Amino acid sequence: MSLLAGYLALQWLGRSYGSTATERRAMMPGDEFVQHPQVGATHAASIPTAPDNIWPWLVQVGWHRGGWYTPRWVDLLLFPDNWPSAQHILDSYQTLKIGDFVPDGAPETECGFLVREVEPGRRLLLESTTHLPLSWRQRRLAHLHWTWSFRLTPVDDGRATRLVFRWRARTRPWWLTAGAHLVIIPADFVMSRGMLRGLRRRATSIAR
């Protein structure tokens, strides 16, 4: 029973870590890109600094860019070929525009996100159909349509930020959908919590 309770707790946290019920019900930029998602999550964090101090870290995310700010042990376990997440702002990755490609894997994987919406200091929307093994995509064994949406809202007279992060996906066939629910959702608690904490630590430090 304790194992089951722990797994159910991970399922809940993997879908909702840090977010309020109101935030989970609210529309987010990009929800219309993946309508009627089969799987998804909404996470949030309050960060004691202005949105403009968070944005430079957010806009440089990606493979062999700024990384995803997850703990290093997670990177080594799941993405050993990626560089460590950046500890400072990278000037060469501070500009994103609609249509840009943000890599999320080695070049031969052809894996990454397309930028669909970008409003500096306010929101970033990324979309992908490539986060599956290339051979699966080429043979049409499975399909994934995925969005990542970040919204930054100033609070406390602009001295702090409420950062809400939502991902949502449609998947096929059934076994991929089942795997997403059984494995990806619980794992996302570790990943998303690590990313939000990593962003908070960097954005509130004086190092730039």
C-alpha positions in Angstrom: 0.0 0.0 0.0 2.8 2.4 0.8 4.3 1.9 -2.7 0.9 2.5 -4.3 0.4 5.7 -2.2 3.8 6.9 -3.2 3.2 6.3 -6.9 -0.2 8.0 -6.7 1.5 11.0 -5.0 4.0 11.2 -7.8 1.2 11.0 -10.4 -0.5 14.1 -8.7 2.8 16.0 -8.3 3.8 15.2 -11.8 0.6 16.8 -13.1 0.4 19.8 -10.7 3.6 20.6 -8.8 3.5 24.2 -7.5 0.3 25.2 -9.4 -3.0 26.2 -8.0 -6.4 24.8 -9.1 -7.1 28.2 -10.7 -3.9 28.0 -12.7 -4.6 24.5 -13.8 -8.0 25.5 -15.1 -6.9 28.7 -16.8 -6.1 28.9 -20.5 -2.5 29.2 -21.4 -0.8 30.5 -24.5 -0.7 27.6 -27.0 -3.5 25.5 -25.6 -5.1 25.8 -29.0 -2.2 24.0 -30.7 -2.9 20.7 -28.9 -6.6 20.5 -28.3 -8.1 17.7 -26.3 -4.7 16.5 -24.9 -4.4 13.0 -23.7 -1.6 13.8 -21.3 -0.2 17.0 -19.8 0.8 19.0 -16.7 0.7 22.5 -15.2 3.5 23.5 -12.9 4.3 26.9 -11.3 6.6 28.7 -9.0 6.8 32.1 -7.3 10.2 33.7 -8.0 11.3 36.8 -6.0 12.6 38.8 -8.9 11.1 40.7 -11.8 10.2 38.8 -15.1 13.0 40.6 -17.0 15.6 38.9 -14.7 14.1 35.5 -15.5 13.6 35.9 -19.2 17.3 35.8 -20.3 17.6 32.4 -18.6 14.4 31.1 -20.2 15.2 32.2 -23.7 18.5 30.4 -23.9 17.2 26.9 -23.0 18.0 23.9 -25.2 20.5 21.3 -26.1 24.1 22.6 -26.2 22.6 26.0 -25.3 21.7 26.9 -21.8 20.3 23.4 -21.0 17.1 23.0 -18.9 18.5 23.8 -15.4 17.7 20.4 -14.1 20.0 18.9 -11.4 23.2 17.6 -12.8 22.6 14.1 -11.7 19.4 14.1 -13.8 21.3 15.3 -16.8 24.0 12.7 -16.4 21.4 9.9 -16.0 19.1 10.9 -18.8 21.1 13.2 -21.1 24.8 12.4 -20.6 25.9 13.9 -23.9 24.4 17.3 -23.2 26.4 20.1 -21.7 25.8 21.1 -18.0 23.2 23.7 -17.7 24.6 27.2 -18.0 25.5 29.1 -14.8 25.5 32.5 -16.6 23.6 34.3 -19.3 24.8 33.4 -22.8 24.6 36.5 -25.0 24.6 34.5 -28.2 21.3 32.9 -27.3 19.3 35.9 -26.2 17.2 36.3 -29.4 14.4 34.1 -30.4 11.8 34.6 -33.0 8.8 32.7 -34.3 10.0 29.8 -36.4 13.3 29.4 -34.8 14.5 25.8 -33.9 15.5 25.0 -30.4 17.4 21.7 -30.4 16.7 19.2 -27.7 19.0 16.4 -28.8 22.1 15.7 -30.8 21.9 16.8 -34.4 21.4 13.3 -35.8 18.2 12.9 -33.7 16.6 15.8 -35.5 14.9 16.5 -32.1 13.8 19.9 -31.0 11.2 22.5 -30.6 9.9 25.2 -33.0 9.2 28.6 -31.4 5.5 29.4 -32.0 5.0 32.4 -29.7 7.5 34.7 -28.1 6.9 37.9 -26.1 10.0 38.9 -24.2 9.5 39.0 -20.5 6.0 37.6 -20.8 5.6 34.3 -22.6 7.3 31.6 -24.7 5.6 28.8 -26.6 7.5 25.8 -28.0 6.0 23.1 -30.2 7.4 19.7 -31.2 6.6 16.5 -33.1 10.1 15.2 -32.9 10.5 14.0 -29.4 10.5 10.3 -30.4 13.3 8.1 -31.8 14.0 9.1 -35.4 13.4 5.5 -36.6 9.9 5.5 -35.1 9.0 8.7 -36.8 10.4 7.5 -40.2 8.5 4.2 -40.0 5.4 6.0 -38.5 5.3 3.6 -35.6 4.3 6.4 -33.2 3.3 10.1 -33.1 3.7 12.8 -30.5 2.5 16.4 -30.8 3.8 18.4 -27.8 3.8 22.0 -26.6 5.7 23.7 -23.8 4.2 27.0 -22.7 5.8 29.4 -20.2 4.0 32.5 -18.8 5.6 35.1 -16.6 3.3 37.4 -14.6 4.7 40.2 -12.5 3.4 40.3 -8.9 4.2 42.3 -5.8 4.4 45.5 -7.8 6.8 43.9 -10.3 9.3 42.8 -7.7 8.4 39.2 -8.1 7.1 36.8 -10.8 4.6 34.0 -11.0 6.0 31.6 -13.5 3.5 29.0 -14.9 4.7 26.2 -17.1 2.4 23.9 -19.0 3.0 21.0 -21.3 0.4 19.1 -23.1 0.5 16.3 -25.7 -1.5 14.1 -28.1 0.1 10.7 -28.6 -0.5 7.5 -30.6 -0.7 4.5 -30.5 -2.2 3.5 -27.3 1.0 2.1 -25.8 2.7 5.4 -26.1 -0.1 7.2 -24.4 -0.2 4.6 -21.6 3.6 4.9 -21.2 3.3 8.7 -20.9 0.8 8.3 -18.1 2.6 5.6 -16.3 6.2 6.9 -16.6 6.5 10.4 -18.0 4.0 12.0 -15.6 5.7 10.8 -12.4 9.2 11.5 -13.8 8.0 15.0 -14.7 7.7 15.9 -11.0 11.5 15.5 -10.7 12.2 17.2 -14.0 9.9 20.2 -13.7 10.7 20.8 -10.1 14.4 20.7 -10.9 13.9 23.1 -13.8 11.9 25.6 -11.8 14.3 25.5 -8.9 17.2 25.9 -11.2 15.6 28.9 -12.9 14.8 30.5 -9.5 18.4 30.0 -8.2 20.0 31.5 -11.3 17.5 34.4 -11.8 17.8 35.5 -8.2 21.6 35.4 -8.1 23.7 38.5 -8.8 25.9 36.6 -11.3 25.0 37.4 -14.9 
